[in-house]
């Protein structure tokens, strides 16, 4: 069984809730997050109204950078978002 199969099994067998905050942040349930201890990034896809998260492994950092580039997100955008989240001026 692969990690992805295990993830699908958990989603099908254990209903869990995640709450979206006012800042559009979602915390993964602990049972799910514990399956990905070394994962900081997830690729997000919408498929017929279903949100799909796929872990992006550290060796795929170039994929994260490529995705950010495709979305037009710059280093400055990331820094602005961090400043906003921390409540510090830009």
NORBEL-V506659 format. One line per field, one symbol per residue. burial: I if it has 16 or more other C-alpha atoms within 10 Angstrom, else O. A space follows every 10 residues. Layout:
burial: ???
This chain:
burial: OOOOOOIOOO OOOOOOOOOO OOOOOOOOOO OOOOOOOOOO IOOOOOOOOO OOOOIIOOOO OOOIOOOOOO OOOOOOOOOO OOOOOOOOOO
